[in-house]
Amino acid sequence: MNVAVVGASNKADRYSYKAVKLLEEKGHHVFPVHPRVKAIDGQAVFPTLDAIPDPIDVITLYIAADNSTQIVDAILRKMPKKIIFNPGAENAELGKLTAGRGIKPIEACTLVLLRTGQF
């Protein structure tokens, strides 16, 4: 499964970093996204969702609602099957908008979903 981690961090203590690593460990193709981070442990980071050349199945958000509202068009262009709003990234308006376009919004922790087999 192709997963974009928006708000990915190169700092090992951040949940978005841990999500990148656990997604990889579970066999997913991970596309970290951050406008200022260039690499995470040698893996290239994409500056935007639009910079990812591959289709995306799941977008997991680690950014505040104000920031995710700014990338609505990019999310809709990628048309993932699901979008995960991690704790602190909840955005009810974006959830309603994406649901109306056939993208399943999920308010949950990606790490918990992965560790409990619900991803």
Backbone as a chain_set.jsonl record, in Angstrom:
{"seq": "MNVAVVGASNKADRYSYKAVKLLEEKGHHVFPVHPRVKAIDGQAVFPTLDAIPDPIDVITLYIAADNSTQIVDAILRKMPKKIIFNPGAENAELGKLTAGRGIKPIEACTLVLLRTGQF", "coords": {"N": [[0.838, -1.173, 0.0], [0.527, 2.242, -0.788], [1.515, 4.953, 1.08], [1.186, 8.238, 2.133], [2.848, 10.329, 4.332], [2.055, 13.116, 5.75], [3.634, 15.881, 6.99], [5.796, 14.664, 7.957], [8.606, 13.917, 10.025], [12.116, 14.329, 10.689], [13.022, 13.863, 13.146], [13.599, 11.632, 15.671], [12.017, 11.4, 17.965], [9.485, 12.214, 17.343], [6.052, 11.574, 16.569], [5.315, 11.391, 13.883], [7.674, 10.641, 12.637], [8.015, 8.133, 13.795], [5.787, 6.895, 12.708], [6.451, 6.798, 9.966], [8.586, 4.978, 10.078], [7.357, 2.654, 11.23], [5.353, 2.091, 9.37], [6.96, 1.428, 7.16], [8.231, -0.828, 8.257], [6.067, -2.542, 8.408], [5.713, -3.138, 5.798], [4.68, -1.304, 3.963], [4.715, 1.091, 1.253], [6.236, 4.019, 1.713], [5.782, 7.503, 1.604], [7.191, 10.144, 2.676], [6.242, 13.483, 3.52], [7.142, 16.794, 3.6], [7.733, 20.244, 3.599], [10.237, 21.354, 4.265], [12.021, 19.434, 5.206], [14.524, 17.357, 3.991], [15.403, 14.7, 3.939], [14.839, 11.548, 5.572], [16.545, 9.59, 7.56], [18.119, 8.934, 5.307], [16.157, 8.429, 3.413], [14.395, 9.941, 0.805], [12.452, 12.905, 1.117], [9.379, 14.229, 0.153], [8.485, 17.464, -1.018], [5.851, 18.283, -1.302], [2.49, 16.922, -1.615], [1.784, 16.794, -4.298], [4.236, 16.424, -5.505], [4.77, 13.764, -5.355], [5.149, 11.033, -7.413], [3.696, 8.672, -7.656], [0.54, 6.846, -7.341], [-1.524, 7.298, -4.426], [-2.666, 5.463, -1.677], [-3.389, 5.871, 0.992], [-3.5, 8.753, 2.995], [-1.871, 10.046, 5.704], [-2.2, 12.353, 8.21], [-0.15, 14.624, 9.934], [-0.304, 17.26, 10.648], [-1.472, 20.529, 11.601], [-4.938, 21.597, 11.573], [-5.265, 24.065, 10.222], [-3.148, 23.997, 8.419], [-3.705, 21.665, 6.944], [-6.032, 22.375, 5.667], [-5.068, 24.084, 3.77], [-4.002, 22.384, 1.872], [-6.005, 21.058, 0.58], [-6.767, 20.856, -2.174], [-4.578, 19.446, -3.265], [-4.807, 17.04, -1.871], [-7.254, 16.115, -2.864], [-6.558, 15.807, -5.551], [-4.864, 13.617, -5.381], [-6.588, 11.646, -4.525], [-6.869, 9.535, -2.42], [-7.808, 6.392, -0.867], [-8.318, 6.524, 1.815], [-8.086, 8.938, 4.486], [-6.203, 9.749, 7.217], [-6.645, 11.331, 10.231], [-4.551, 12.138, 12.549], [-4.131, 12.366, 16.178], [-4.467, 15.714, 17.138], [-4.426, 16.612, 14.586], [-6.961, 16.795, 13.692], [-9.668, 17.721, 11.582], [-12.594, 18.718, 10.975], [-14.065, 19.905, 8.868], [-12.502, 19.316, 6.574], [-12.64, 16.553, 6.735], [-15.394, 16.106, 6.209], [-15.564, 17.146, 3.618], [-13.779, 15.471, 2.169], [-15.004, 13.002, 2.588], [-17.334, 13.388, 1.17], [-16.334, 13.197, -1.349], [-15.729, 10.591, -1.663], [-13.573, 9.678, -0.204], [-12.475, 8.027, 2.596], [-12.67, 9.388, 5.758], [-10.731, 9.141, 8.712], [-10.481, 9.42, 12.14], [-7.927, 8.844, 14.05], [-5.06, 7.253, 15.57], [-2.3, 6.618, 13.658], [-0.165, 4.959, 14.431], [-1.315, 3.359, 16.44], [-3.321, 2.096, 14.948], [-1.731, 0.593, 13.193], [-0.325, -1.072, 15.006], [-2.36, -2.576, 16.068], [-3.43, -4.027, 14.039], [-5.382, -2.8, 12.481], [-4.934, -1.163, 10.382]], "CA": [[0.0, 0.0, 0.0], [1.263, 3.501, -0.844], [1.056, 5.815, 2.161], [1.848, 9.536, 2.282], [2.867, 10.832, 5.707], [2.155, 14.567, 5.617], [4.151, 16.417, 8.245], [6.842, 13.737, 8.394], [9.724, 14.558, 10.72], [13.379, 13.59, 10.76], [13.362, 13.783, 14.569], [13.178, 10.304, 16.113], [11.045, 11.429, 19.055], [8.19, 12.669, 16.825], [5.152, 10.496, 16.151], [5.33, 11.261, 12.422], [8.87, 9.856, 12.328], [7.713, 6.757, 14.193], [4.832, 6.365, 11.74], [7.208, 6.458, 8.758], [9.361, 3.762, 10.348], [6.479, 1.502, 11.444], [4.739, 1.793, 8.078], [7.975, 0.693, 6.394], [8.409, -2.13, 8.902], [4.883, -3.345, 8.093], [5.732, -3.446, 4.375], [4.041, -0.295, 3.122], [5.565, 2.026, 0.517], [6.018, 5.269, 2.438], [6.169, 8.74, 0.945], [7.174, 11.244, 3.641], [6.0, 14.797, 2.916], [7.425, 17.967, 4.44], [8.343, 21.241, 2.707], [11.6, 21.763, 4.639], [12.871, 18.277, 5.512], [14.999, 16.787, 2.726], [15.559, 13.249, 4.033], [14.657, 10.904, 6.864], [17.445, 8.434, 7.579], [18.535, 8.625, 3.949], [15.013, 8.334, 2.511], [13.984, 11.249, 0.298], [11.183, 13.459, 1.572], [8.756, 15.035, -0.883], [8.096, 18.768, -0.47], [4.395, 18.408, -1.374], [1.798, 15.733, -2.12], [1.848, 16.811, -5.759], [5.564, 15.991, -5.949], [4.813, 12.294, -5.336], [4.74, 10.59, -8.752], [2.895, 7.459, -7.591], [-0.774, 6.976, -6.706], [-1.486, 7.156, -2.972], [-3.827, 4.769, -1.129], [-3.728, 6.453, 2.287], [-2.762, 9.926, 3.46], [-1.961, 10.197, 7.155], [-1.859, 13.745, 8.491], [0.494, 15.041, 11.182], [-0.237, 18.717, 10.576], [-2.64, 21.194, 12.179], [-6.075, 21.806, 10.674], [-5.001, 25.229, 9.366], [-2.244, 23.57, 7.353], [-4.333, 20.678, 6.065], [-7.001, 23.096, 4.846], [-4.317, 24.69, 2.661], [-3.612, 21.382, 0.875], [-7.217, 20.337, 0.162], [-6.725, 20.552, -3.606], [-3.583, 18.393, -3.485], [-5.388, 15.799, -1.352], [-8.271, 15.679, -3.819], [-5.882, 15.343, -6.77], [-4.307, 12.282, -5.105], [-7.739, 10.761, -4.355], [-6.591, 8.311, -1.666], [-8.993, 5.689, -0.372], [-8.517, 6.952, 3.202], [-7.246, 9.986, 5.048], [-6.161, 9.568, 8.67], [-6.393, 12.529, 11.018], [-3.93, 11.743, 13.807], [-4.433, 13.303, 17.269], [-3.915, 17.044, 16.918], [-4.582, 16.959, 13.172], [-8.376, 16.707, 13.361], [-10.18, 18.806, 10.758], [-13.947, 18.259, 10.651], [-14.456, 20.385, 7.533], [-11.789, 18.518, 5.582], [-13.214, 15.215, 6.814], [-16.679, 16.123, 5.492], [-15.289, 17.375, 2.202], [-13.193, 14.271, 1.567], [-16.029, 11.95, 2.611], [-18.23, 13.694, 0.061], [-15.647, 12.839, -2.597], [-15.455, 9.157, -1.659], [-12.365, 9.381, 0.575], [-12.91, 7.718, 3.957], [-11.907, 10.072, 6.813], [-10.586, 8.37, 9.948], [-9.805, 10.116, 13.238], [-7.261, 7.791, 14.812], [-3.598, 7.298, 15.573], [-1.727, 5.666, 12.709], [0.655, 3.992, 15.156], [-2.237, 2.417, 17.104], [-3.931, 1.291, 13.888], [-0.722, -0.373, 12.724], [0.015, -2.048, 16.059], [-3.52, -3.413, 16.4], [-3.881, -4.697, 12.825], [-6.543, -2.124, 11.921], [-4.526, -0.309, 9.279]], "C": [[0.89, 1.245, 0.0], [0.668, 4.481, 0.161], [1.879, 7.104, 2.188], [1.714, 9.979, 3.729], [3.126, 12.337, 5.625], [2.509, 15.161, 6.972], [5.221, 15.508, 8.814], [8.015, 14.502, 9.001], [10.971, 13.68, 10.647], [13.878, 13.492, 12.206], [12.746, 12.507, 15.147], [12.139, 10.302, 17.23], [9.649, 11.865, 18.601], [7.351, 11.485, 16.348], [5.165, 10.308, 14.635], [6.571, 10.498, 11.949], [8.601, 8.383, 12.631], [6.725, 6.111, 13.223], [5.539, 5.961, 10.445], [7.919, 5.125, 8.955], [8.466, 2.528, 10.502], [5.741, 1.124, 10.162], [5.7, 0.996, 7.201], [8.144, -0.717, 6.937], [7.262, -3.085, 8.555], [4.736, -3.601, 6.59], [5.045, -2.453, 3.452], [5.091, 0.541, 2.393], [5.25, 3.412, 1.067], [6.586, 6.45, 1.66], [6.08, 9.866, 1.974], [7.009, 12.581, 2.915], [6.275, 15.879, 3.964], [8.147, 18.991, 3.566], [9.792, 21.601, 3.03], [12.545, 20.612, 4.964], [13.253, 17.613, 4.194], [15.091, 15.268, 2.754], [15.283, 12.79, 5.458], [15.458, 9.613, 6.824], [17.808, 7.978, 6.168], [17.394, 8.489, 2.945], [14.582, 9.74, 2.096], [12.614, 11.625, 0.827], [10.66, 14.365, 0.455], [8.287, 16.36, -0.292], [6.579, 18.975, -0.425], [3.794, 17.068, -1.797], [1.897, 15.655, -3.64], [3.194, 16.348, -6.305], [5.702, 14.468, -5.97], [4.314, 11.787, -6.683], [3.77, 9.402, -8.746], [1.49, 7.746, -7.054], [-0.646, 6.711, -5.209], [-2.784, 6.506, -2.507], [-4.329, 5.42, 0.151], [-2.862, 7.692, 2.512], [-2.968, 9.985, 4.959], [-1.39, 11.564, 7.516], [-1.276, 13.932, 9.887], [0.697, 16.547, 11.159], [-1.539, 19.295, 11.134], [-3.713, 21.437, 11.118], [-5.852, 22.988, 9.735], [-4.133, 24.841, 8.177], [-2.898, 22.57, 6.413], [-5.393, 21.331, 5.182], [-6.313, 23.701, 3.623], [-3.947, 23.689, 1.577], [-4.799, 20.543, 0.393], [-7.133, 19.932, -1.306], [-5.738, 19.429, -3.912], [-4.101, 17.04, -2.997], [-6.398, 15.25, -2.355], [-7.657, 15.218, -5.135], [-5.319, 13.937, -6.578], [-5.407, 11.234, -4.949], [-7.394, 9.44, -3.643], [-7.905, 7.639, -1.263], [-9.362, 6.177, 1.027], [-7.618, 8.138, 3.521], [-7.348, 9.844, 6.567], [-5.778, 10.891, 9.328], [-5.854, 12.069, 12.371], [-4.283, 12.749, 14.897], [-3.702, 14.637, 17.072], [-4.065, 17.521, 15.487], [-6.05, 16.943, 12.737], [-8.817, 17.955, 12.585], [-11.546, 18.363, 10.24], [-14.378, 18.681, 9.249], [-13.79, 19.569, 6.436], [-12.322, 17.083, 5.568], [-14.525, 15.114, 6.05], [-16.466, 16.27, 3.994], [-14.75, 16.11, 1.53], [-14.2, 13.126, 1.537], [-17.007, 12.143, 1.455], [-17.649, 13.368, -1.298], [-15.26, 11.364, -2.639], [-14.184, 8.749, -0.942], [-12.799, 9.176, 2.022], [-12.054, 8.466, 4.98], [-11.897, 9.225, 8.088], [-9.878, 9.245, 10.971], [-9.233, 9.048, 14.146], [-5.761, 8.016, 14.761], [-3.067, 6.212, 14.642], [-0.928, 4.584, 13.426], [-0.222, 2.927, 15.838], [-2.886, 1.518, 16.043], [-2.973, 0.221, 13.385], [-0.447, -1.455, 13.749], [-1.13, -2.97, 16.401], [-4.102, -4.113, 15.17], [-5.097, -4.068, 12.183], [-6.203, -1.223, 10.742], [-4.882, -1.003, 8.001]], "O": [[1.893, 1.291, 0.711], [-0.52, 4.801, 0.108], [3.107, 7.067, 2.258], [0.617, 10.002, 4.287], [4.264, 12.775, 5.454], [1.797, 14.978, 7.96], [5.524, 15.564, 10.006], [8.366, 15.591, 8.547], [10.886, 12.455, 10.556], [15.014, 13.087, 12.454], [11.529, 12.324, 15.116], [11.449, 9.301, 17.423], [8.721, 11.879, 19.41], [7.877, 10.519, 15.794], [5.038, 9.182, 14.152], [6.506, 9.781, 10.951], [8.916, 7.504, 11.83], [6.816, 4.915, 12.947], [5.257, 4.899, 9.89], [7.856, 4.248, 8.093], [8.782, 1.467, 9.963], [5.53, -0.061, 9.903], [5.308, 0.011, 6.575], [8.195, -1.684, 6.177], [7.469, -4.291, 8.426], [3.756, -4.206, 6.155], [4.851, -2.742, 2.272], [6.219, 0.681, 2.864], [4.139, 3.917, 0.907], [7.7, 6.405, 1.136], [5.024, 10.478, 2.133], [7.564, 12.784, 1.836], [5.712, 15.868, 5.059], [9.087, 18.631, 2.858], [10.507, 22.102, 2.162], [13.76, 20.808, 4.993], [12.382, 17.336, 3.369], [14.886, 14.611, 1.734], [15.468, 13.538, 6.418], [15.088, 8.661, 6.136], [17.805, 6.783, 5.872], [17.643, 8.438, 1.741], [14.423, 10.621, 2.94], [11.73, 10.78, 0.967], [11.406, 15.163, -0.113], [7.75, 16.385, 0.815], [6.08, 19.748, 0.392], [4.506, 16.187, -2.279], [2.072, 14.573, -4.2], [3.277, 15.923, -7.457], [6.655, 13.943, -6.545], [3.179, 12.072, -7.065], [3.092, 9.16, -9.745], [1.269, 8.761, -6.394], [0.246, 5.979, -4.78], [-3.872, 6.938, -2.889], [-5.535, 5.514, 0.378], [-1.658, 7.684, 2.255], [-4.102, 9.977, 5.437], [-0.253, 11.889, 7.175], [-1.831, 13.465, 10.881], [1.733, 17.053, 11.593], [-2.574, 18.63, 11.136], [-3.425, 21.475, 9.922], [-6.217, 22.914, 8.562], [-4.357, 25.305, 7.059], [-2.67, 22.622, 5.204], [-5.623, 20.879, 4.061], [-6.922, 23.812, 2.558], [-3.609, 24.093, 0.464], [-4.615, 19.448, -0.139], [-7.4, 18.778, -1.644], [-6.028, 18.555, -4.729], [-3.863, 16.014, -3.635], [-6.395, 14.057, -2.657], [-8.197, 14.314, -5.774], [-5.302, 13.148, -7.523], [-5.176, 10.054, -5.215], [-7.603, 8.36, -4.196], [-8.972, 8.251, -1.316], [-10.536, 6.242, 1.39], [-6.555, 8.323, 2.927], [-8.444, 9.821, 7.127], [-4.742, 11.484, 9.027], [-6.623, 11.656, 13.24], [-4.692, 13.868, 14.589], [-2.489, 14.677, 16.869], [-3.856, 18.699, 15.198], [-6.347, 17.063, 11.549], [-8.404, 19.075, 12.882], [-11.645, 17.715, 9.198], [-14.988, 17.896, 8.524], [-14.446, 19.173, 5.472], [-12.439, 16.473, 4.505], [-14.747, 14.146, 5.322], [-17.118, 15.594, 3.198], [-15.209, 15.727, 0.454], [-14.245, 12.363, 0.572], [-17.452, 11.175, 0.839], [-18.377, 13.271, -2.286], [-14.546, 10.933, -3.545], [-13.753, 7.601, -1.052], [-13.423, 10.058, 2.612], [-10.852, 8.221, 5.074], [-12.92, 8.669, 8.488], [-8.792, 9.759, 10.701], [-9.958, 8.42, 14.918], [-5.263, 8.856, 14.01], [-3.357, 5.03, 14.825], [-1.01, 3.412, 13.061], [0.1, 1.739, 15.808], [-2.984, 0.306, 16.235], [-3.368, -0.926, 13.176], [-0.345, -2.631, 13.399], [-0.911, -4.041, 16.967], [-5.165, -4.729, 15.259], [-5.789, -4.73, 11.409], [-7.089, -0.59, 10.167], [-4.632, -0.471, 6.92]]}, "num_chains": 1, "name": "protein.A"}
